[in-house]
């Protein structure tokens, strides 16, 4: 194999404006909450990442009406007609269609929390890579809440038979925003109060998104609680910019003698 040599020349300056793509983690959460909210929601600057588009595809299979429009700068706006708590529909029983999370761990974990409260059975799977990722850390607390879940020895595909859930107090073995979010999403549908405690606080995207949709969330130290049965209200939401997408530009500006870079994060 012939080696490839790349030669980089130093730039004299870095100057310009960068519009960041919408944050991926927040895009997932806004779409799922809009789907179970009352009324219509508009989500601007929705991430164009493949994982976030996978979440939209799964929501469509669950009966959620979605419309995606594009701006001149290719930014996506997603219009969602919410179906309310426990209002999702079982995927087409005649085709036995499973939800395909593809390579998105966020999709399968967070959506499992929502599906645990829907009064039907759903199978959710993914690609070869996702099917090698353990799911017991999310299925175990959901089962404690009343869901019945079967898996391939702890790996996808997961078949989730939703039921009437009850709130629990749960301490996560390892801090994880995805696990915490799945439990809180289930807790929003559950009877009573659900509390998730962590040794170290993980990202609070879900807690902030709950509040944006009108739900009350209590945070005490590294514990988060949500009372079940709260109705979410649709509205207009703007996804802030994904800071990880800015890393290249920030590094370029920092390494320049005369850095000048303006980043617009949209929120």
C-alpha positions in Angstrom: 0.0 0.0 0.0 1.4 3.4 -1.0 1.4 5.9 1.9 -0.6 9.1 1.5 1.2 12.2 2.5 -0.8 15.3 3.4 0.9 18.7 3.6 -0.8 21.4 5.7 0.1 25.0 5.3 -0.5 27.5 8.1 -3.4 29.9 7.5 -2.7 33.6 7.9 -6.0 34.2 9.7 -9.3 32.7 10.6 -12.3 34.9 10.2 -16.0 34.3 9.5 -19.3 33.2 10.8 -20.4 29.7 11.5 -24.0 28.5 12.0 -23.9 25.4 14.0 -26.2 22.5 13.3 -28.8 21.7 15.9 -27.8 19.8 19.0 -28.4 16.1 18.5 -29.3 15.1 22.0 -31.8 17.9 22.4 -33.3 17.2 19.0 -34.1 13.6 20.0 -35.8 14.8 23.2 -37.8 17.6 21.6 -39.2 15.2 18.9 -40.2 12.5 21.4 -41.8 15.0 23.8 -43.6 16.8 21.0 -45.0 13.4 19.9 -46.6 12.7 23.4 -47.6 16.3 24.0 -51.0 17.9 23.4 -51.3 20.1 20.4 -48.9 21.0 17.6 -45.2 21.7 18.0 -42.7 23.4 15.7 -39.0 22.4 16.3 -36.6 24.7 14.5 -32.9 23.9 13.8 -33.6 20.2 14.2 -30.4 18.2 13.8 -29.7 16.7 10.4 -27.8 13.8 11.9 -28.7 10.3 10.9 -29.6 9.3 14.4 -32.1 12.1 14.8 -33.7 11.3 11.5 -34.1 7.7 12.7 -36.0 9.0 15.7 -38.4 10.8 13.4 -38.9 7.6 11.3 -39.7 5.6 14.4 -42.2 8.2 15.6 -43.9 8.1 12.2 -44.3 4.3 12.5 -46.0 4.9 15.9 -48.7 7.1 14.3 -47.2 10.5 14.8 -47.9 13.0 12.1 -44.7 14.8 11.1 -43.8 17.3 8.5 -40.2 18.3 7.8 -39.3 21.5 5.9 -35.9 22.9 4.9 -34.6 26.5 5.0 -32.2 28.0 2.5 -29.3 27.1 4.8 -30.5 23.5 4.9 -31.7 23.8 8.5 -34.6 21.5 9.3 -37.8 22.5 10.9 -40.0 19.7 12.1 -43.8 20.1 12.6 -45.2 17.6 15.0 -48.9 16.9 15.8 -48.8 15.5 19.3 -50.8 12.4 20.3 -50.8 13.0 24.0 -49.7 10.6 26.8 -50.3 7.0 25.9 -51.6 8.1 22.5 -49.1 6.4 20.3 -50.3 3.7 17.9 -49.0 0.2 17.5 -46.9 -0.3 14.3 -48.8 -2.1 11.6 -49.7 -5.5 13.1 -50.3 -7.0 9.6 -46.7 -6.6 8.6 -45.3 -7.2 12.1 -43.1 -4.2 11.5 -40.4 -3.6 14.1 -39.1 -0.2 14.8 -35.6 0.2 13.5 -33.3 2.4 15.6 -30.5 1.7 13.1 -27.3 2.8 14.9 -28.9 5.2 17.4 -28.5 4.2 21.0 -30.3 7.4 22.0 -33.3 6.4 20.0 -33.7 2.8 21.3 -33.0 3.8 25.0 -35.2 6.9 25.2 -38.0 5.5 23.1 -38.0 2.3 25.3 -39.1 4.6 28.2 -42.0 5.9 26.1 -43.0 2.5 24.8 -43.1 1.0 28.3 -46.3 3.0 29.0 -48.1 2.3 25.7 -50.7 -0.4 26.0 -49.5 -2.6 23.2 -46.4 -4.6 22.3 -43.7 -3.2 20.2 -40.4 -4.6 19.0 -37.5 -2.3 18.5 -34.2 -3.3 16.9 -31.2 -1.8 15.2 -28.2 -2.6 12.9 -25.5 -5.1 13.7 -23.6 -2.7 15.8 -26.5 -1.6 17.9 -27.6 -5.2 18.5 -24.2 -5.7 20.2 -24.9 -3.0 22.8 -26.2 -4.1 26.2 -29.6 -2.8 27.2 -30.1 -4.3 30.6 -29.4 -1.0 32.3 -32.5 0.5 30.7 -34.7 -2.5 30.7 -34.3 -3.4 34.4 -35.7 -0.2 35.9 -38.5 -0.2 33.3 -39.4 -3.7 34.4 -39.4 -2.5 38.0 -42.0 0.1 36.9 -44.3 -2.6 35.5 -43.2 -3.0 31.8 -42.7 -6.5 30.4 -39.6 -6.6 28.2 -37.9 -9.5 26.4 -34.5 -9.3 24.7 -31.8 -11.4 23.1 -29.9 -12.1 26.4 -29.9 -8.4 27.3 -29.3 -7.1 23.8 -31.6 -5.8 21.0 -34.1 -6.6 19.6 -36.3 -5.6 22.5 -40.0 -6.5 22.6 -41.7 -4.1 25.0 -45.2 -4.9 26.3 -46.4 -1.7 27.8 -48.6 -1.5 30.8 -49.9 0.7 33.6 -46.6 1.8 35.3 -45.9 2.8 38.8 -43.3 5.3 40.0 -40.0 4.1 41.5 -37.0 5.5 43.3 -34.0 4.3 41.3 -30.2 4.8 41.7 -28.4 4.3 38.5 -25.3 2.0 38.8 -23.4 4.2 36.3 -24.3 7.9 35.6 -26.0 8.0 32.2 -28.2 10.7 30.7 -29.8 8.2 28.4 -30.7 5.8 31.2 -32.0 8.6 33.4 -34.0 10.0 30.5 -35.6 6.6 29.7 -36.8 6.3 33.3 -38.1 9.8 33.5 -40.0 9.4 30.2 -41.6 6.3 31.6 -42.2 8.2 34.9 -44.1 10.9 33.1 -46.7 8.2 32.3 -46.6 6.4 35.6 -48.7 6.5 38.7 -47.0 8.4 41.5 -43.6 10.0 41.5 -40.4 8.6 39.9 -37.0 9.6 41.2 -33.7 8.9 39.6 -30.5 9.4 41.6 -26.9 9.3 40.3 -23.5 9.5 42.0 -22.6 12.3 39.6 -25.1 14.4 37.7 -25.3 13.5 34.1 -26.5 16.0 31.4 -29.8 17.6 32.2 -31.2 17.9 28.6 -34.3 15.9 29.5 -35.1 17.9 32.6 -34.9 21.2 30.8 -36.9 19.8 27.9 -39.6 18.6 30.3 -39.9 22.2 31.6 -40.0 23.6 28.1 -43.0 21.5 27.4 -44.7 22.6 30.7 -43.9 19.7 33.0 -42.7 20.2 36.6 -39.4 18.6 37.5 -37.8 18.6 40.9 -34.0 18.5 41.2 -32.3 18.0 44.5 -28.5 17.5 44.2 -28.0 14.6 41.9 -31.6 13.3 42.2 -34.4 14.2 39.7 -38.1 13.6 40.3 -41.1 13.8 38.1 -44.7 13.3 39.0 -46.7 11.0 36.6 -49.7 12.1 34.6 -48.5 15.6 33.8 -49.7 16.7 30.4 -47.2 18.3 28.0 -48.1 21.3 25.9 -46.9 21.7 22.3 -45.3 24.9 21.2 -42.4 26.5 19.2 -38.9 25.3 20.1 -35.5 26.2 18.8 -32.8 23.6 19.1 -29.5 25.2 20.3 -26.4 24.7 18.4 -24.3 21.5 18.8 -21.1 22.6 20.6 -19.3 19.4 19.5 -19.8 20.6 15.9 -17.9 23.8 16.8 -14.8 22.0 18.0 -13.0 22.2 14.6 -13.7 25.9 14.2 -12.8 26.7 17.8 -9.5 24.9 17.4 -8.8 26.7 14.2 -9.5 30.1 15.7 -7.5 29.3 18.8 -4.5 28.4 16.8 -4.5 31.5 14.7 -2.5 34.6 15.6 -5.5 36.8 14.9 -8.5 34.7 15.6 -11.9 36.1 14.9 -14.7 33.7 14.7 -18.4 34.2 15.6 -20.5 31.2 16.4 -24.3 31.4 16.4 -25.7 28.6 18.6 -29.4 29.4 18.2 -30.3 29.4 21.9 
